[in-house]
Structure formats: C-alpha cells, structure tokens
Amino acid sequence: MRSSSRIPGIDALRFLAFFKVYLLHVPVNTSNWWLLNLKTGGGIGVMFFFVLSGFLISRLLILEKQELGQIRTWRFIKRRSLRIWPLYFFVLIVVLALPKNWQELLGWRITGGYEPDWRFSFSFLENYNMLKQDAFPVLSPLPVFWSLCIEEQFYLLWLLLFSWVPLKHLQKMLLAFIPLAWLFRWLEPYIWHNTLMHTNEVTTNLDLFALGGLLALYYQSQSVKKIKIEAFLRRFSYPLLLLVIGVIYFHRYLLPDLAFSTIHLIRSTAFGLLFVLLIMLFITPDPRIKFKPNSLISKLGDYTYGLYMLHLLAIHSQMALFKYLGYSLNSFSTGLAFMAINMPLSFALAWLSRKWIEEPALRLKGG
C-alpha cells in the first residue's frame, strides 16, 4: 500500500477509528448515557477500517492497472504480507507457545470462550472458527483477530477482482457488491444458526470494501461533476463533519446494532456511506479540515496496526495486575486511572513492534 501520508488526514482518521475500538475494550464502567455513547460501538471503528482498506487498496490496484495494464500479483502479495504477517505471526507464536499457567498469570486467558485451534489462527481463518463456535477465543488478543482475517480474505478477493475485471466494468461490479452483502447478511442466520457471532466474514462486509473501492474510482476520475462535488464538500465541510460525528455518537438510537433484524441488513452500508463522506472531506484538494502530517494524532495513526494488535494484551495484563493489587474496576474514577496508565503502555508496545518487527519487514517491500 502506498503510504497514507500521501493523503493528508488518513493517518489521523485511522487512529480515531482505533480509539473507538479501544474505548469499547478498556474497562471504564459508567452509567452516564453520554459516556456510554462514546464507549459502545467498537465495531463502528472496524467498519471504518474496512472502508479505508477498500479505498486504499483499490486506489493502489487502479493506479497499477492504469499504468501497466495488469496487476503484479507477486508484488501485491509480497507487500501485503510484509505489512501484516510479521507482527501477526509473532503475537500468535508468543501467546500460543506460553503455558496455560503463564497465560492465566498474565491475564491473557478469558472466561467463556473456546480453546484456539492453531490451524484456524495461522491460516487467517479465525473468524470462521468464531462463527463455527459462536463464541470468542479464550486467549487474548485473538478476539480481535477476526477483522484481520477478513482483511486478508479481502486482499485475495480484490486481487482476483482487479486482475480479471476490466476497469470499465469495475464500477458496476462494485455497485453489485452492495446488495450482495445485504443478501449474505440475510442468509447468515440460516447458515450459522448463531446467537452471538455474526457478520464475521468477508461476504457480509462486501459493501464496506465496495464503497471504499467506489471512492477510489471517484478519486482517480477527472470530470466537471467531480469538481462541483469537491466545491460542495469544501463549502459545507463543517456541517457534514458534524453530521458524521452526530450519527456515530448517537449510533445506539439512529443505527442500533440489532443482529439479524431488518436494520441489520443495511446498517453497515449506512455507516459505510458516512465513512466515504468523512474520507472525502479530507481527500479533496485543499480541504478546509486538515490534520497536519506532523501533528500528534497523525503520528499516532502510523502506529495503529501495532495498537490494534497489542492493546488487548496490555489491557488484560493490567487488569490482572489491578486484581492482584486489590483495585476494583467497578468505579468510574479507577477506570479513568486504568486508562491513563494503559494508553501509554499500549503505545509503548506499539512503538516497540513498529521499531523491531514492522519497520524491518517494511524495508523489504522495496519499490
């Protein structure tokens, strides 16, 4: 993937999406409705990641097909693998190799889950094991690996799609993926008969990736209509941004997460359209709303993958320590203190992974 720094604001948005996931997982208990609106809905952050991946990967493949007339398959696989696999497999090996008593001591074993099967974990099929078991894995941080597995499945699907489908037919194909995702979400309860796990594989998220792909087609196009859209976005940037923030904040009321209901069929698409709008506000030429590339939030975005992979380990280890020391996490104040310690700890782990695992692998990507 070409560096997101080529498009100002993307790194900052990526970090904010992670922070939405983080707020769901961090043990800050509150009954205040305004804090609950912030804390709940971690899946919304994952939806943003899917739309953003659809945009960035589609843009990369469109540029390559426009310039070369074909997709360099091995180069694509190599670059994606070097970005995702080193940290992914390192974490898997560490957590699976540890004896159970060490896993428990570190707080990495979660009650009520299923014992991981390394064959699913190492083959990026953990999301299907979760659907099969209708539960989360018992071992941290595997419960968040379902989205990484979907990302890997998306890469393969998009590689085939862009290799076989001519660019002139790509828009129709991507548009067809949106109702196709509705169909798969409608069929899902009849296939899996689950009560907990749902929307955990690539077909039920096709609309999110497709909307990102459609945005990439728009981004690469040159037309008078595009110029008018960009002028509109610049003029109404702040009201549109407030609209996106408002829907995300009041998501429990506007777009509730009601599994296997009618609204469930279109909920992801609605959020996907919001995220397309959000990204468009930052990719228009000379946008009114900007995150400077050297700002703290943009720099944090560069560590998002490590943060996403490692934050659960930091959270569960710290929870075990607090329990050992006799601190109760039932109070809001203790939860805030927990978070004040945990955010720097999570970032420290992400910094270490970036320096010692991710960057050495990224240097092998080449041109």
HELIX and SHEET records of a PDB file:
HELIX    1   1 SER A    4  ARG A    6  5                                   3    
HELIX    2   2 ILE A   10  HIS A   25  1                                  16    
HELIX    3   3 TRP A   33  LYS A   39  1                                   7    
HELIX    4   4 GLY A   42  LEU A   68  1                                  27    
HELIX    5   5 THR A   73  ALA A   97  1                                  25    
HELIX    6   6 LYS A  100  LEU A  105  1                                   6    
HELIX    7   7 TRP A  118  PHE A  122  1                                   5    
HELIX    8   8 GLU A  126  GLN A  133  1                                   8    
HELIX    9   9 LEU A  142  VAL A  144  5                                   3    
HELIX   10  10 PHE A  145  TRP A  164  1                                  20    
HELIX   11  11 LEU A  167  TRP A  192  1                                  26    
HELIX   12  12 VAL A  202  ASN A  205  5                                   4    
HELIX   13  13 LEU A  206  GLN A  220  1                                  15    
HELIX   14  14 VAL A  224  ARG A  235  1                                  12    
HELIX   15  15 SER A  237  TYR A  249  1                                  13    
HELIX   16  16 HIS A  251  LEU A  254  1                                   4    
HELIX   17  17 THR A  262  ILE A  283  1                                  22    
HELIX   18  18 LEU A  296  GLY A  301  1                                   6    
HELIX   19  19 THR A  304  LEU A  325  1                                  22    
HELIX   20  20 PHE A  332  SER A  353  1                                  22    
HELIX   21  21 ARG A  354  GLU A  358  3                                   5    
HELIX   22  22 GLU A  359  LEU A  362  1                                   4    
END                                                                             
